[in-house]
Amino acid sequence: MRFSPAQRRYNRRVLVLSIAYVALLLPAVFLLSRHLVAGPLAYVLGVLPALPVSGFFVAFGIYLVDEQDEYLRLLVVRQSLIATGIAMTAATIWGFLEGFDLVPHIVSYAWPIIWCAGLGFGACLHRLFDRRPA
């Protein structure tokens, strides 16, 4: 399947953001895990890797606005709803279990990872249901 122009731009944005994420995460982990920085600089360094991750969501929104093919846009909106439902349900259930000291703490940056996995799950559901005979 060929990518639409909007999908190609989205893929390019995500690639650039992924490179920025790695470029910011590696020094942050190195410096902060060894306590080589402190004070306000430590907070700035701790926030920097989160910016490209936030950029992923911005890129996703830009893609939805840019996509001219209404069917592709519908599929991606449906995927994002599935992903959001999975991530928010998992976060809510885990939050209650954690609040009752029944499960260990999970770092907050795990939830966007679960959301991205939900996008993949949503894409699989689309493929499954699109192949079903009418």
C-alpha positions, 0 to 999 in steps of 0.5 A: 500500500502506498502512503498518502502525502500526509502519511509521508510527512507524518512519518518524516516528522516522527522519524525526526522526533524519534532521533531527537528523543534518543539524542536527548534521552541518552545524555539525560540518563547518563548525567542524571543517573550519575548525579552529575547535575543538580538543581534547576538544570537537572529538572530541565534535563529531565524534561527534555526527553519528554518534549519529542514524545509530546511532539509525537502527539502534535505530529499525530494531530497535524496528520489528522488535519493534513490527511485529505483522504476521508477514509484514511482519516476515519481509520486513524481516528478510530485507531486513536480512539481504540488506543486512548480507550486502552491506555486510559482504561489501563491507567485507571485500573492500574491506578486503583490497584496501585492506590490499594498497594496491590501492584507496584508503581509504574512510571507515568511515561509508560502510558504513552507507550501503551497508547502507541501499542493501542494504535497498533492494536487498532490497526490490527482490528481494522485489518481483521474487520476489513477482511470479513465478508459483508 
